[in-house]
Amino acid sequence: MPATNGSSAQAASPKALDYTTAEEVLKEYQSRDGLSVQELMDSKAQGGLTYNDFLILPGYIGFPASAVQLDSKITKRITLKTPFVSSPMDTVTEHDMAIHMALQGGVGVIHHNCSPDEQADMVRKVKRYENGFILDPVVIKRDTTVGEAKALKEKWGFGGFPVTESGKLGSKLLGIVTNRDIQFEDDLDQPVSNVMVTDLITAQSGVTLIEANQILAKSKKGKLPIVDKDGNLISMISRSDLTKNLHFPNSSKLPDSKQLLCAAAIGTRPEDKLRLAKLVDAGLDIVILDSSQGNSMYQIEMIKWIKQEFPDLDVIGGNVVTREQAAALIAAGVDGLRIGMGSGSACITQEVMAVGRPQATAVYNVSQFAARFGVPCIADGGIQNVGHIVKGLALGASTVMMGGLLAGTTESPGTSFVSREGKLVKAYRGMGSIDAMQDKKAGGGGKDSQKSNAGTARYFSEGDSVLVAQGVSGAVAHRGSISKFVPYLAAGLKHSLQDSGMTSLAELHECVANGTVRFEIRTASAQLEGGVNMESYEKKLYA
């Protein structure tokens, strides 16, 4: 009698193996399913690949996404809690972006398409935003006017200035001027001695940071001055820093000063040495040498000079896309590398110059070589979504740099506007665009501004009579605040690693190298299949 649907006879096939032996039978296969990273990135067989050309195969989930660790090095000496870096572009990173990237566990790289003094001021604002012991507070004297105190608040973005006899650190403490003391004062010419708070709670020099924070918490004051036995001001701590520690536990900061990490970009011209000196004086932690093609005599000389003059400053070189380029910069002494040439959303270098490399292939080849020397790599360019971040990290990068993806956030420079299509957008341009290369802010608006421009320096065009664009100008969709967007990126990255069966980025790199993590080539039709296939839809990234 033939079997019918639902018949038990149909389930009992004599050729079927015992289901309990499935994992043992799996061992009969000579290799794991999918491709190893070496097979995937074989340029002779596959050609140059972008992030869209492949997928990571899933692994085993034996842990919650919250257990995934995202700690990763950006340089030989500095580790970030989240592997995100904002690009040094004048429509992406100034002090506001740098502050909020650091608060979220990443780091922002302040652009250099401005004067050296303006860039140094932005670095100072990042470094002063959060502190442990404030060793260089803004100090005023008793005859400083209320108007001058308000101007200082506008300049630095905070209030609460200690008043000493000489107006300098190390002098006798007389009082503190807070925001509340001057907010509604109409007489701007009166001295702050008329309005300052003199009933102070202080701590003695030698107190630990934990003890000082406890005193401050109990005092209900905004600031706690630290004084010596003679009452001279030595340092301070701030209540706002306690609040920031509570709200941003993963923030990127120095272990000793508790200040936020700050990075900035410079060029490789002789005058950039003077620029760097001002940035170091402002407290810079990481300098990125900003060039579209990093393997040059200018950059190699600059690396060696920086390592000699500022041995405690971490230097990231680039950009590079080949092992040969990377080797030259590693030999010169870089602490990190930046990978990418022509893959950015606003970059047209590959199209115009016919020079560059598909980003996935570049990241894999350079990072595998650099890892042999302990040099971390930044995957810079081509990042359009969380999936691209995961792929860049899987191929060996320790961090990813984002430009267009962050340009639409509230913290990027510029204002939002409504496009002709009725969408809320923000301006965004490549540093190789004509708009960027003709910007005169870096040169103070003088006749020789082109020679000081960050865009012309990056593309070796300072002396050109005709500028050749390697980037475009446009607009990107408004994405809201970094305080929501970066946590979304981090959460997406954690879930992706969970799907891959990886509990950390370190484990991801290890398992990619030993062949445990597998990949698959993604054909054009596979990419279409993996996208949205609906007549109409609404795409919300996070809630």
N, C-alpha and C positions, 0 to 999 in steps of 0.2 A: 504494500500500500504506500503510495507516494506521501512524502512529508508535506504538511501544510504549514502555513504561517502560524508561529507560536508552538509548533510541535517540538517536544524535547529531543526527538530523533535528529532534528536538524542541527542541534547544538553539539552533538557528540560525533565529531569527525575523527576517523581513525588516524588521520595524518597529523592532527594537531599535537604539539608538544605540551608537556605538563607546564601549566602557566606559572607554577612556583619556581621554575628554572629559568625564567626570562632573563634575569640579570646574569646568570651564568652563561647562557647562550650568547649574550651580547659580547662576551669575551672572545668568541670565535672570529669576530670581525678584525681585520688586520689594523684598522685605524678607527679613530672616533669619527662620528658623523660630521660632515662639513669640512672646511678647510682650516689648516693652521695659518697663523699670520704670515709665515714665510711663503706658503703657497698662494695666499691671497695677494700679497704685495710683490709677487714676482713680476717685475715690469716687462720682462721679455715675453711672458705668457699673457699677462693681463693688460699691459699698457699702464699709463698713469691713471690713478683712481682718485675720485673725489669722495666726500662723505656719503653722497647719495648712492654710490655704486656698490655698497655692500651692507650687510646686516650682521649683528652679533647673534649667535644662536643661544637660546635659553639654557640655563643650568638648573640646579636644584635649589629650591627655596626652603631653607631650614631656620630662618630667622626673620624678625620683622624689619621693615625698611628703616625704622628708627635706630636700629643697631648698626647701620652702615656708617663707617667713619670716612670723612672726606679730607682729612689732613693730607697735605702734599707740599713739597718744597717748591719755592719759586726761584731760590738761589741755593748755593751750597750750604749757606748758614741760616737761611730764613725759611720757616714753614708757615703756611697759611691753614686756617681751619676749613676754608672752602676754596676750591681751586679756580677762583674767578678774578680776572684782571680787566680793568677798563682801559681802553686804548688812549694813547696820547694824541688825541685829535681835538682841534679847537671847537668842535661841536659835540664833544663827548665828555672830556674830563678837565674840570677846574677844581677848585678846593671843595665845593659842595659835593660833587660826585666822589672825590677822593675820600672825604670824611665818611660818607654813607657806605661806600664799598668796604672800607676798613671796619666799620661797625658791624657789617654783615659777615666778616671773616675773610674777605678778599683784600684787594689793594687797588687803588686808583693811580694811574700814571699821568701826572699833570703835563699838559702839552707845553711846547716852547714857542708857539707862534705869538709871542708877546715879549715885552722887554724883560731883561734879567731881573730887574727889581720887582716887576709885577709877578713873575713866576716865583721868586723868593718869598714874596708876601703870601702867596697862595700856600706854599709849603708851611710857612709859620702858622697860618690859620689851621691847617690840619694838625700840626704838632701841638698847638695850644688847645685844641678842642677837648682833649681828655688827658688827664695826668694822674700820677700817684702823688708824690711830692712835687709841687710846682717850684722848680729851682730857679726859674727866671720869670717871676710874675711881673706884670706891668705895674710899676710903682709910680706914684705921683707925690708931689710935695704939698704942703698946707696951703700955699698961695696959688696952686693950680685952680683955674676958674671952673665953674659948673659947666660952662659951654665947652671947655676943653675936655672935661671928663665925658660929656655926651659924645663928643667927636671920637674919643678913644673907643667908646662902646660901639659906635657905628663902624669904626675901622676893624676892630677885632671880633665883633659879634658876641661879646660877653661883657658883663659889668662886674662890679665888685673889686675896686682897686684899693690896695693898701696905701696908706699915707704915712710917709716917714719924714724925718727932719730934713734930709738932703734930697729926698725924692728918688733914692736909690736903695737897692738891696744892701743889707749890712748896716743900715742906719736905724736909729731908734724909732720904733713903731708908735705912731700917734693915734691912728684910727683907721677906719675902712669906709669908703664911699660905695654904697650899694645902689642898685637901680631904683629902689624905692626912695632913696634920699634925694635923687635929682630928677626923677620922672616928671614931677609937676612944678618944678622950680622955674619961674619966669625970669628971674634976674640971673642971666647967664654970666654976668661979669663978677659976681660975688665969689669969694674963695671957697673951696670945698671945706675949709676948716669950720665954716658956718653951718654945714649940713651933715658932716661926717659922723659916723657912729664911733663913740669913744669907749662905750661899755663893752669891752672885748673879752672873749674867752680864748686863751692861747694855750699852746703846749710847748714844753721845753725841748730844746735841741737834744737829739739822741733818742727821741720817741720813735717807736717802730710805726710802719704804715698801718698795721692792724690796730695798734693802740690809738693812733691818731684818728682813725676812722670811727672807733668806738666813742671817743670824746666828742667828735663832731656830731655823730648820730644822737647822742644824749643832749647836746647843747641846743639843738634846734636852730642853729645859726647856718648861714649859707657858706661861710668861709672859716677855716681854722688856721690862724697864723702860727708859725713855728718860730720861736724866739730863743736867743741865747740868754745867759744869766744876767746880762745887762739890758735886756729888753730890745735888742737889735733884731730886726726881721731877718730870718735865715731862709725860710721857704713858706709854702702854704699848701693846704689841701682844700678841695671844694666839694660841697654837698652834691653838686650836679654830677661829679664823677662817680659818686656812690650810686646815683640813679642810673647812670649809663652802664655801670658794671652789672646792675640788676637786669636791665632791659636787653643788653647785648652781651651775653656771656661768651660768645664766640668771636668777639672783635679781635682784629689783628693789632697787636700792640707789643711794645718792647717790654721784656720781663722786668727790667730795673726801673725805668721811668714811668711805665704804664701809659706812655704816649702812643697814639695811633701810628701805625706804620705809614710811611709816605714814600712814593716813588715819583720820579720826574724824568722827562726826556730832555736830551740836549743833542746838538749836532756834533760834527767832527771838525769844525773850523777852529782856527786859533782863538777867536774871541769866545768860543764856547768854554774854554778853560776858565776865563774870568766869570762867565755865567755859573759854572759849576761851583766855583769857590763861594759865591753868594748863596747857592742852594745848600751847600754843606753847612755854611754858617747858620742857615735857617733851620737845620736839623734833618736834612735829607737822609733817608735810609738806603734807598736803591736808586741808581741812575741807569737809565736805558739809553743806549746810543741809537739814535733814530735815523735809520737809513734804509732805503728800499733794497740796496745791495750792500750787505755788510762786509763782504770780503774785499776790502780796499786798504791801501796803504794809510789812508787818513784814519780809519777806524782802528787798525792795528796799533798805530802810533799812539792814538788817544787812550786805548786800553792800557798800554804799558805806562803811559804818563799818569793815569788815574791811580793805578795800583801802587805806583811809587809815591805819589803825592798824598793820596787818601787811602791808606791800606785798610782802614776799617769800613770803607764804603763798598757795598756790593755792586758789581758792574754786570749788566746784561747786554750782550752784543747781538747784532743782527741787522737786517733780517737775512736769513740763510735758508736754502732749500736743498743743498747737497752736502755730502760728507766732506768734500774738499773745502767748501766754504767754511763749514763748522770747524774743521781741523785747524785752520789758520787762526781763528778767534780763540779756540780752546788753548792753543799753544801760546797765545799772547796773554792769557790769564783770566778770561771771563769767568764769572760766577754763575752765569745762566745764558741761555740762548733763546732767541725769538725766531720762530719758523713761519715763513709765508712770503710769497711774492706773487702778487697779482690775483689773489683769491678773495680779497675783501669785496663787500657788496658795492662799494663806491669806487673800486679800483679797476682801471682798464690797462694796466701794465702789460699783461699777457697779450691783449688784443693789439695794442699800439706798438710795443717793443718786441713782441714775439720772443720774450724771455720770461722765464718763470717755471713753475711746476705745479701740477695738480696737487691740491693741499694734502690729501690723505697720504699719497706717496711721499711727499716731502716730509711730513711729520714722522712717518715710520722710519725712513732712512736716516734722517738726522738724529732723531731721539735715540735710536738704537746705537748709533755710533757714540753720541755724547754720553750715554749711560755708562760706557766703559771707563769714562774719566770722572764719573760722579757729577756731571754737569746737568742740572735740570733744564727742561725745555718748555717754552710757552708756544702753544699752537695758536698762531695769530692769523685770523682771517677765515672766511667761509663758514662761520658759526651763525646759523639761522634759527636754530631751535635746540631743545634739550638733547635730542638724538645726536646732533652733530657734536655737542659737548662730550657726550659719552664716547663717541667714536674717536675723537681726537685724543682723549685720555687713554683709550684702549690701545691705540697705536704707539703709545709711549710718552706722550706729553704729560707733564706733571701739573700744568695749569693751562687754561684757555684764556685768550684775550678777545674781548668783544668790543666792537665799535658801533655798527648799525643797530645791533640788538639792544644797546643801552642808550642810543642817541635820542630815543623817543621818551625817555623817562623824565620825571619832574626835575631831577637833580642835574641833568645835563645843561650846558650853557644855552642861552637863548630863550625865547618865549614861544608858546604854542599859538597856532593860528588855524583857521578853518580853510581847508583846501577848496578848490573849485568844485570838487565832488561832494563837498559838505562834510568831510571827515576832519577830525581834530588831529593835527600833525605838528611836527617840529622840524626845523631845518637841519639838514645833515649834508656834509660834503667830505669828499676824500681830500687828503692833504696834497695830492697831486693834481687837484682840480685848478683851473685857472683862477677861480674866486679865491681859493686858499693861497695860491702862490703870489697873487697880487695884493694880498692883505698887508697893510703897512703898519700894523700895531707893533710888530717885533722891532721895527726900526724907528719907532717913534714918529712915523709919518714923514721922514726925511726923504731926500732924493735917492739915497742908497738903501732904501728899505728892502729892496729885492735881495740884497746880499745878506740881510739879517733874517729873512723870512724862513720859517721852519719848513714850509713846503718846498721851496727851491733848494734848500740845503739837503733835505731828505732825498731829492731826486737829482742832486748834483747839477742844478740849473742856475746857480747864483749869478754866473756871468753871461748867461744866454741873452742874446738880443731878441730871439723869438722863443717864447715859452711853449713847450710841447706838453699838453695835458696828459697825465697818467691817472686821472681821477675825474669824477663827475660831481655835480652839485644837485641836490634835490631835497626831498622831505621823507620822513618816516612816520608811521602811525604812532600816536601818543600811547604809551604803555603804562602810565601811572607812576607811582613812586617806586624807587629802588627798594624801599623798606618792605614792599610786597612782591616785587618782581624777582629780586634775587633769592628770597626764600622759596619762591615757586621753582626757580631753576635748581636750587639745591635739593628740594623735595623730589623733583623729577629725576635728578641724577641718582638719588638714593634708591628710588624705585627701579630704575634701570639696572643698577648694580645688583639689586635684590633678584630681579628676573634672571640675571646672569649667574646668580649663585655666589656673588662676591661680597664680602663683608667690608672691604676697604679698597681704596685705590692702590695701595701697596700690593694687596692680594691680586687685584686685577692685572697689574703689570707682571707679577710673577707667573700667574696662570696663563696669560697670553704668551709669555716667553716659553713656558714648558709644554704648550700645546693643549692644555686643559680647556681653555676658552677657544671656541671655534667660530668660524665665520662662514658667510655664504655670499657669493657674487649676486648682485641684484640687477637683473636685466631691465630694459626699458618698460616692458609689460609688467614686470614684478613691481617696479616703482609705481606704475599706474594702479595696480591692484592694492598696494599698500596705502594709497591716498584715499581721500574722500570721494565716493562715487554716488552723489545724490544730485537731484535737480536743483535743490536749494538747501542751504543749511546755515546755521550760525555757529561760529567757532569761538568759544570762550576758553582761554588758556588756563585760568585759575579762578578760584572763588574763595 
